């Protein structure tokens, strides 16, 4: 069963004084391209979070965000009382009859009147946040699996189409061989020369061997079967599917170059079209 690299997961938790929200977004990428956004207080946990995400999601362009919304009275900013008092005293010396309320309003706007205290991580709170992160990762994994099912259905359809087109080519193959023989013979007849029939048959056989597509047919059908087998494996297989689709392309191209038949070439073009759709979607497979 394949998984898509595209996905979205979200989870939230309401604590007594704050609301925790985790969002994880993922797009396709050749490797793990991870961006983590955290409030400053949780920066020391970034490596732990990165390792968890890498283990769970493996590959993709991933954006992880942890949001903290304070809903209680907790705040990291405090009024720096000595500084504020010093500002007020200085302004009283300049404006001795000024209203103290107005002086207070001016003082709290001055530099250093507020100080930000570094909050320590509460381990019990962090355990709750870990559970939210795990839930968000589970949600994006479920999203990826759902998208992977859609991709798999599309792959099975495209592989079936290529197989059907190859079968139609094989039906035309005997007609193509006869047409090639007749064309060569007609060209020789137009030259009005005497030919050695035995030598002619030998040369025709040699020429037709170069146009034979039996090997291409066998290899292409093997690649189609291997592609379907890989779809059903349990491991992350996006890269392997990409390699198989490249091999399928080589056999289809060789079949087209050997076809020497207009109807077969049309079928080859249709096969290429189906394969390009497969290659485009393979880029999204984990």
C-alpha positions as CSV (number, residue, x, y, z in Angstrom):
1,X,0.0,0.0,0.0
2,X,1.5,3.3,-1.0
3,X,1.3,6.7,0.8
4,X,1.3,10.1,-0.7
5,X,3.8,12.8,0.3
6,X,1.0,15.4,0.2
7,X,-0.9,15.8,3.5
8,X,-2.2,18.0,6.3
9,X,-2.6,17.2,10.0
10,X,-3.9,19.3,12.9
11,X,-4.5,18.8,16.5
12,X,-5.2,21.1,19.5
13,X,-5.5,20.9,23.3
14,X,-6.9,23.3,25.8
15,X,-4.8,23.6,29.0
16,X,-5.9,25.7,32.1
17,X,-4.0,28.8,31.0
18,X,-3.3,28.3,27.3
19,X,-4.4,26.6,24.1
20,X,-1.9,24.4,22.2
21,X,-2.4,24.0,18.4
22,X,-0.1,21.9,16.1
23,X,-0.3,22.0,12.3
24,X,1.7,19.8,9.9
25,X,1.7,20.3,6.2
26,X,3.6,18.2,3.6
27,X,4.3,18.4,-0.1
28,X,6.5,16.2,-2.4
29,X,10.2,16.4,-2.3
30,X,13.1,14.1,-3.2
31,X,14.4,14.2,0.4
32,X,13.2,15.3,3.9
33,X,13.0,19.1,3.8
34,X,11.8,20.0,7.3
35,X,10.8,23.5,8.6
36,X,9.9,23.8,12.3
37,X,8.3,26.9,13.9
38,X,8.2,27.0,17.7
39,X,7.6,29.6,20.4
40,X,10.9,30.7,21.9
41,X,10.2,28.8,25.2
42,X,10.2,25.5,23.4
43,X,13.2,26.0,21.2
44,X,15.3,23.5,23.2
45,X,12.8,20.8,22.2
46,X,13.3,21.4,18.4
47,X,15.8,18.6,17.8
48,X,13.5,16.1,19.6
49,X,10.6,17.3,17.4
50,X,12.6,17.0,14.2
51,X,13.7,13.5,15.1
52,X,10.1,12.5,15.7
53,X,8.8,14.0,12.5
54,X,11.7,12.4,10.5
55,X,10.8,9.0,12.0
56,X,7.1,9.3,11.3
57,X,6.9,11.0,7.9
58,X,10.3,10.0,6.4
59,X,10.3,12.2,3.3
60,X,8.7,15.3,1.8
61,X,8.7,19.1,2.2
62,X,7.2,19.4,5.7
63,X,6.2,22.5,7.5
64,X,5.6,22.0,11.3
65,X,4.1,24.8,13.4
66,X,3.4,24.8,17.2
67,X,1.1,27.7,18.3
68,X,0.5,28.8,21.9
69,X,-2.6,31.0,22.6
70,X,-2.6,32.3,26.2
71,X,-6.1,32.2,27.6
72,X,-5.4,32.8,31.3
73,X,-3.5,35.3,33.3
74,X,-0.1,33.9,32.6
75,X,2.3,36.2,30.7
76,X,6.0,36.4,30.2
77,X,6.2,40.2,30.4
78,X,6.4,42.0,33.7
79,X,6.5,45.7,34.6
80,X,10.0,46.7,35.5
81,X,8.9,48.7,38.6
82,X,12.3,50.3,39.6
83,X,12.8,51.6,36.1
84,X,9.2,52.9,35.8
85,X,9.6,54.7,39.2
86,X,12.9,56.2,38.1
87,X,11.3,57.5,35.0
88,X,8.4,59.1,37.0
89,X,10.8,60.7,39.4
90,X,12.9,62.2,36.5
91,X,9.8,63.6,34.9
92,X,8.6,65.1,38.2
93,X,11.8,67.0,38.4
94,X,11.0,68.4,34.9
95,X,7.2,68.8,35.4
96,X,6.7,69.0,39.2
97,X,2.9,69.8,38.9
98,X,2.1,67.1,36.3
99,X,-0.6,64.5,37.0
100,X,0.9,61.2,38.2
101,X,-1.4,59.2,36.0
102,X,-0.2,60.9,32.9
103,X,3.4,60.4,34.1
104,X,2.7,56.7,34.5
105,X,1.3,56.5,31.0
106,X,4.5,58.0,29.6
107,X,6.8,56.0,31.9
108,X,5.5,52.6,30.7
109,X,6.2,53.5,27.1
110,X,9.9,54.3,27.9
111,X,12.7,51.8,27.1
112,X,13.1,48.9,29.5
113,X,9.9,49.6,31.3
114,X,8.8,46.1,30.5
115,X,11.0,43.0,31.0
116,X,10.4,39.6,29.5
117,X,11.2,36.7,31.8
118,X,12.4,33.4,30.4
119,X,9.8,30.8,31.3
120,X,11.0,27.3,32.1
121,X,9.3,24.4,30.4
122,X,6.8,22.6,32.6
123,X,7.5,18.8,32.1
124,X,3.9,17.9,32.7
125,X,2.8,20.5,30.2
126,X,5.4,19.2,27.7
127,X,4.0,15.7,28.0
128,X,0.6,17.1,27.0
129,X,2.1,19.0,24.1
130,X,3.9,15.8,23.0
131,X,0.5,14.0,22.8
132,X,-0.8,16.8,20.6
133,X,2.2,16.5,18.3
134,X,1.7,12.8,18.1
135,X,-2.0,13.2,17.2
136,X,-1.2,15.8,14.5
137,X,1.3,13.4,13.0
138,X,-1.2,10.6,13.1
139,X,-3.7,12.8,11.3
140,X,-1.3,13.7,8.5
141,X,-0.3,10.0,8.2
142,X,-4.0,9.1,7.7
143,X,-4.4,11.9,5.2
144,X,-1.3,10.6,3.3
145,X,-2.7,7.0,3.3
146,X,-6.0,8.3,1.9
147,X,-4.3,10.2,-0.8
148,X,-2.1,7.2,-1.5
149,X,-5.2,5.0,-2.1
150,X,-6.3,7.4,-4.8
151,X,-2.9,7.4,-6.4
152,X,-2.8,3.6,-6.3
153,X,-6.2,3.3,-8.0
154,X,-5.0,5.7,-10.7
155,X,-1.7,3.7,-11.2
156,X,-3.7,0.5,-11.6
157,X,-5.9,2.1,-14.2
158,X,-2.9,3.5,-16.2
159,X,-1.0,0.2,-16.0
160,X,-4.0,-1.6,-17.3
161,X,-4.3,0.9,-20.2
162,X,-0.7,0.4,-21.2
163,X,-1.1,-3.4,-21.1
164,X,-4.2,-3.1,-23.3
165,X,-2.4,-0.9,-25.8
166,X,0.5,-3.4,-25.9
167,X,-2.0,-6.2,-26.7
168,X,-3.4,-4.1,-29.5
169,X,0.1,-3.6,-30.9
170,X,0.7,-7.3,-30.8
171,X,-2.5,-7.9,-32.8
172,X,-1.2,-5.5,-35.5
173,X,2.3,-7.1,-35.5
174,X,1.6,-9.9,-38.1
175,X,-0.1,-7.4,-40.4
176,X,3.0,-5.1,-40.0
177,X,5.4,-7.9,-41.0
178,X,3.4,-8.7,-44.1
179,X,3.2,-5.0,-45.0
180,X,7.0,-4.6,-44.7
181,X,7.6,-7.7,-46.9
182,X,5.2,-6.5,-49.5
183,X,6.7,-3.0,-49.5
184,X,10.3,-4.3,-50.0
185,X,9.1,-6.7,-52.8
186,X,7.2,-3.9,-54.6
187,X,10.2,-1.6,-54.5
188,X,12.4,-4.3,-56.0
189,X,9.7,-5.0,-58.7
190,X,9.7,-1.4,-59.7
191,X,13.4,-1.6,-60.3
192,X,12.7,-4.4,-62.8
193,X,15.7,-6.4,-61.9
194,X,16.2,-10.1,-61.4
195,X,16.8,-11.1,-57.8
196,X,17.9,-14.3,-56.1
197,X,14.8,-15.5,-54.2
198,X,16.8,-17.3,-51.5
199,X,19.0,-14.3,-51.0
200,X,16.0,-12.1,-50.9
201,X,14.3,-14.2,-48.2
202,X,17.5,-14.2,-46.1
203,X,17.8,-10.4,-46.3
204,X,14.1,-10.0,-45.4
205,X,14.5,-12.3,-42.4
206,X,17.6,-10.4,-41.3
207,X,15.7,-7.0,-41.7
208,X,12.6,-8.2,-39.9
209,X,14.7,-9.5,-37.0
210,X,15.8,-5.9,-36.4
211,X,12.1,-4.9,-36.3
212,X,11.0,-7.7,-34.0
213,X,9.5,-6.4,-30.7
214,X,9.2,-9.6,-28.8
215,X,11.9,-8.7,-26.3
216,X,10.4,-5.3,-25.8
217,X,7.0,-6.9,-25.2
218,X,8.3,-9.3,-22.6
219,X,10.3,-6.7,-20.7
220,X,7.5,-4.2,-20.7
221,X,5.0,-6.7,-19.4
222,X,7.5,-7.7,-16.7
223,X,7.9,-4.1,-15.7
224,X,4.1,-3.6,-15.6
225,X,3.8,-6.7,-13.3
226,X,6.8,-5.5,-11.1
227,X,5.2,-2.0,-10.8
228,X,1.9,-3.5,-9.5
229,X,3.9,-5.8,-7.1
230,X,5.8,-2.8,-5.8
231,X,2.6,-0.9,-5.2
232,X,1.4,-3.5,-2.7
233,X,4.7,-3.7,-0.7
234,X,4.8,-2.3,2.8
235,X,7.9,-0.2,2.5
236,X,8.2,3.4,1.2
237,X,8.6,2.8,-2.6
238,X,8.2,6.1,-4.4
239,X,11.8,6.1,-5.7
240,X,11.5,2.4,-6.8
241,X,8.3,3.2,-8.7
242,X,10.2,6.0,-10.4
243,X,13.0,3.7,-11.6
244,X,10.5,1.1,-12.9
245,X,8.6,3.8,-14.8
246,X,11.9,4.9,-16.5
247,X,12.5,1.3,-17.6
248,X,9.0,1.1,-19.0
249,X,9.6,4.2,-21.0
250,X,12.7,2.7,-22.6
251,X,10.8,-0.3,-23.8
252,X,7.9,1.8,-25.1
253,X,10.4,4.1,-27.0
254,X,12.2,1.1,-28.5
255,X,8.8,-0.4,-29.6
256,X,8.0,2.9,-31.3
257,X,11.3,3.1,-33.1
258,X,10.9,-0.4,-34.4
259,X,7.2,-0.2,-35.3
260,X,7.5,1.1,-38.8
261,X,3.7,1.1,-38.9
262,X,1.4,4.1,-38.6
263,X,-1.3,2.5,-36.5
264,X,1.3,1.0,-34.1
265,X,3.0,4.3,-33.7
266,X,-0.3,5.9,-32.7
267,X,-0.7,3.2,-30.1
268,X,2.8,3.9,-28.9
269,X,2.0,7.6,-28.5
270,X,-1.0,6.7,-26.4
271,X,1.2,4.4,-24.2
272,X,3.7,7.3,-23.7
273,X,0.8,9.5,-22.7
274,X,-0.3,7.0,-20.0
275,X,3.3,6.6,-18.8
276,X,3.8,10.4,-18.5
277,X,0.7,10.5,-16.2
278,X,2.2,7.7,-14.1
279,X,5.6,9.5,-13.9
280,X,3.9,12.8,-12.8
281,X,2.0,11.0,-10.0
282,X,5.0,8.9,-8.9
283,X,6.6,12.2,-7.8
284,X,3.9,12.4,-5.1
285,X,4.5,8.9,-3.7
286,X,6.4,8.5,-0.4
